[in-house]
């Protein structure tokens, strides 16, 4: 060989990289990239668990060993920090959610002749992989794929294109079908029979005017911090119960003893209800109306020391004088980060800030602003909820010394 290279890391998009900057798809650390572009597997290269890998866009990293996958999640988070020149970060080893634990997902269904294919889209394509097995979805969610395929194949539409939203709830699986229209009594009855026979907790349809209820024997809830909270169709949940528990555990540990906490971008109250207690009052701030109302209602019903505030923190962040009333702040923003809110935090006197993020790059940009404002990055915990995916989360603690 005139050229060969040891794969030393996995880059952000999942390709293996050599020390001299060459890349190879489906390569693991320890593999050898030869001069003709072929890859000789090394000790961290394993056989994928699923027959659909690597075509299915649900997974990008099934060829990595458990150790290599953990290192990837850790390196992605640390890479975000070092990319903003944050050195000597106190980071814990990555936590990985187990196989078959993902509790929310959007699948796609499409008619091809008389067949209907259902699954995730192919990587970088609109083509749908017809799912016959899945090692990331919960068994309860995957069990619905075959009966749903049978239902849609009998629908009689040659131009079927449906998005299938699935979520695990306290009562079972909630399913939302977007792009499907039920015209006539027969199709309505077929949907009801499907929902009853498969034991769905809820079935909604969206024909272009928002989700409409078809089946819901009892109100659907998801328990957060021991409190049952109404789950609006399509509302955000952490990807796995395991990942949620890991993030919540970090927040409770770091905010122990704080008597007043502002939970910003609070959603349904994932962290709100875990933190609220006899000695801790929580302000839950959320812009989306339905999650805000669900959190507010659950807090009132449960008698929790929670005040809910409907407010867009991008357009109208909590100001310094408002923030200074709190002993601690937790924020869990969307992927874009929380630039406007972080600028106010950096000027505040808040002693502790817990920042949960699903994007190491935007988190790191915000972290720089907090540090410039006098905070210290005390601890960082990488979390891989989307197993075998390039998508990672993190929990971090900032202290004002």
N, C-alpha and C positions, 0 to 999 in steps of 0.2 A: 504494500500500500504506500502510495506517495503522499496521500493525505488521509488522516484519520483523526477522530476527536472523541474525547470522553465527554458524554453528556453530564454536565455538572449541576444543572438546575432545570426547573420547569418555568417557563416565562408566563407572563400574565394571561395570555390567551390559551395556554395549555400546551404549547409546543416545547420540546426539549431544546436546550441551548448548550453549546460548547463554550469553553473559556475564551476561544478566539472569535466568538460572535456568530457562529453558524447555527442554524435552526433545523429541526426535524419534527414533523408531526408524529404523535403517538410514540414518542421516545421518553424514557424514564432516566433519572439520574443513575449513572453506572453503565448505561448502554454505550455502545461505540457507534458513532456515525462514520461510515466509510466514505472513501472518495467518490464512489458511484452513487451516493445518496441512500444506500441501504443502511439499516440499523441492526446491529447485533445486540440482542437483548442481554441485559445484565441482571444483577441480583434483585433490583427493585422493579423489574418488569414482570408483571403477572398476567395470567389469562383473564380476560374480562368476564364478569359474572353473567352478563346478559347477551343474548344472541343478536340484539339490535345494535350493539356497540361496534364501531364508532359512528354509524350513520345517524342514530337518533340524537337529536339536539338536547335531550334531557340530561345527558352525561358527556363529559369531555375527558375524564381522567380515570376511567375504569382500568386502565393498563398500569396504574401505579400501585405499589404495595401500600399497606397501611401506614408504614413509617414514612414513605415518600409523600403520600397524600397529606399526612399531618405536617410534614416539613413545608409542603407547598402552601398550605393555608397560613402557616406561621410566616413564611417568607413574603407572602403577598401583603400581609399587614405590616411587617417590618419594612418592606420595600416602600410602602406608602410613607412611612415615617422618615426613612433616610432620604427619600426623594425630596423632602422639604428640609433636609439637613438637621433632622432630629436624631441625634446619636445617643448611644448608651441608654437605650430604652429598656426599662424593666418589664419584660414581657414573659408571660407564662407560656408553657407549651400549648399548642392548639388543641381545642376540644372538637371532636368529630361526632356528629349525630350518626346513629347506626343505620344500616340498610333498612329499607321498607318502613321508614318513619316519617316521610314527608306527608303532611296533613292538608296541604292546599296545593292546587295545581290547575292549570288551564290546558286542556287537551283540545284537539281539533278533529272534526269529522267532515268527511267529504265523500260524495257519491262518485264512483268510477264505474260506469256501466250499471250493472245490477248490484255491484258490491258497494259497501261502505267501509272506508278505512278510518280508523280512530287512533290517535296517538299524538306524540310530540312531533313537531316539524323536524325535518332533516337539518343538520347543521348548515347554516348559511343558505337555506333554501325554503321555498314554500311547500315543498313536497312533504307529505305526511307519512311518517313511518307507522304502518299498521301494527299496533301494539299487541303482541301475543304473550309477552311477559314483561315485568317491570320490577326492578330491585330497589327503587327509591320510593315509590308510592306505598302508602299503608295498604295492607291486604284488603281492607274493607273498600277502599277506593278502587283498587285495581279490579276487584271482583265485579264491578259495575260495567266494565268495558265490554265484555262479551254480550250481556243482555241489552246494553244500549245499542251495540252494533246490530243486533237482531231487530230491535225496534225500528231503527232508522232504515234498515234494508226493506222493511215492509211499509215504509212511509209513502212510496210511490213517486218520489221526486228525483228527477234526473240531474238537477242542479243543486243538490244539497250541499250546503257549506255552513257548518255549525261550530261555534265555540262552546266548549263544555267546561264550566267552572265547577270544581269540586273542593269541598272543605269538610273536615271532620268536626263535628259538633258534639255536645253532650248527649244528644239524642241519636246520633248516627251521622251518615253522610248527607250533606246538603249539596244539591246539584242545580246548576243554572244552565239553561240552554239558550244561547244567543244566536239568532238568525233562523230559528225554526218557527213556523206558523202552523197552528192546528185549526184547520177549517172543517167544520162539521162535527157531529156528535161522535162518529166512529173514532176519529183521531183523538178527540178529547178523552174518550173512554180508554183508548189504548194507552195514553199517557198516565191516566189514573191507575190502570191495571199495572203498568210498569213500576210506578212509584210504590204501590202497595206490595207487589210481589217481590221487589228487591229490598224492601224495608227502608226506603229513603226517609230521612228526617224531614226533608223539604225538597220540593221541586218547583223551580220558577222558570218562566219563559220570557225572553226579551225579543220581541218582533220588530224592534226599532224605536220603542217608546218607553224603555225602561223595564226593569224586572217586574213581572206580574206573577203572583202566587197561583200555583196549580194544586199543590198538595203540601199540607203542613198539619199533621194530626195534633201536634202540641207545639207551643211556641219554641223556636229553636234558640238555644243559648250556647255559650262557650264559657267555661269557668276560668276566671282570671283572679289569681290571688285568693282563691276560695270563694269568690263571688260569682254567681251566674249572671252573665251579661248577654242581653239580646244581640244576636249576630245579624246585622243587615246583609242582604245579598251582596256578594263581592267585597265585603269589608276585609281589611288587612288583618292577617294573623301571622305571627312568626311561623316560619316554614315547618318547624317540627316542635312538638311539645318538649322534647329533650333540649333543643337549642334554646327555647324560651326559658326553661328552668335554669339553664346555665347562665343566661344573661341576667335573669331576675336574681339569682343567687349572688352574683357579683354586685348588683345594685344594692341589695339589702345589706350585704357585708360592708360596702363602702359608705353607705348612708346611715348606718346604725347610730342612733343617738341624735340624729337631726330631727328637731321638733316641727319644723316647717319645711316642706319641699315643694318646689314648682316642677311639675312634670310637663314638659313642653313637647309638642307634637304627640300628644298622649294617646290618640286613637281611641280604641275601646276601653283602654285602661289596663293594659298589660302590666305596666309597672305601677300605675296608680294604686291599684288594690293590693298589690304585694307590699307596698310601702306604708299605706295608711293603717293606722292602728291607735291604740289607746294613748300613745305618747307622740304620735306624728300626724299632723294635718297636711293634706296634699291639695294643691291647686292643679287641676288637670286642664290643660289648654289645647284645644283642637279646632282646626278650621273646617273639616268635613262635617256637615250637619248631622248626618245619621249616626256616625260613631259618637259624636258629642252627645247627642240625645240618649243613646244607649248607655253611655258611661254615666251620665247624670241620673238617669232613671234607676240604674243598678245601685248607685251610691245611696240614693234616697231609700230604695226598698231594703237595702242591707244595713241602713243606719251607719254608714261609714263616714268618717270625718274628711269628706272630699267635697270640694267646691269645683264645679265644672264651668269653664269659660269658653265661649264660642268666639274664636279670634284667629285671624290669618297672621301667623308669625312671620311670614315673608314680607307682607305689606305693612304690618303693624306689630313689630316685635315688642316684647316686654321691655320697658325702658329701665334705666339704671335705678331710678327712684322706686320703681315697682319691684325690681329684682332684689334690692337691698333689704326687703322685708323678710327674705327667706334665708334659712340657714344653709340650704343646699338646693341645687338645680339638677334635674335629670333631663337630658334631651335626646330624642330618638328621631332625627329628621329623615326625610326621603334621601334618595341617592345624591341629590344635588348638594346636600349639606345644609348648613344653617348660617350662612355668612352674616345676614343682617342681625340675627339674634346673638351670634357670637360677638359681634362688635360691641353690643350693649353689655354682654357679660364681661368682656375684657375691661370695661370701665367700672364694673360693679365691685361691691365688697363681699360678694357671696364666697363663703369659705371653701365649699366643695362643689365640684361639677362632675357629674357622671355623664359621659357622652357615649351613646350606643350608635353604631354606624354600620351600614351595609355597603359602604364604599370607602376603602382605605385612602383613596386619592383626595376626595373632598374632605374627609375627616382630617387628614394631615394638613390641608390648607387652613382649616378652622383651628387646628391645634396650634399652629404657628401664631395665630392671632391671640389665642388665649395666653400662650407663653409670653408673648410680647407685652401683654397686659398685666403680667405679674404672677401668672399661674405656673405651677410645676407639674409636668406629666409624671404622676407617681406610679402608675401601673397600667398595663395593657394586657388584654386577654383575647387572643384570636379564637374565633368560633366558625366551624365549617358545618352549617346547617344543611346546605345544598350539597349533599354528599356526591363526590365524583364530578363536581361542577367547579367552574372557575369563579363562581360567586362566593364571596366570603363576608363574614360579619366580625365585629369586634366590640368589646366593652373597654372603656378607659376611664381613669380617674385623674382629675386635675385638682390640685390643692393650692390654695393661696396661703403661702407661709407667713 
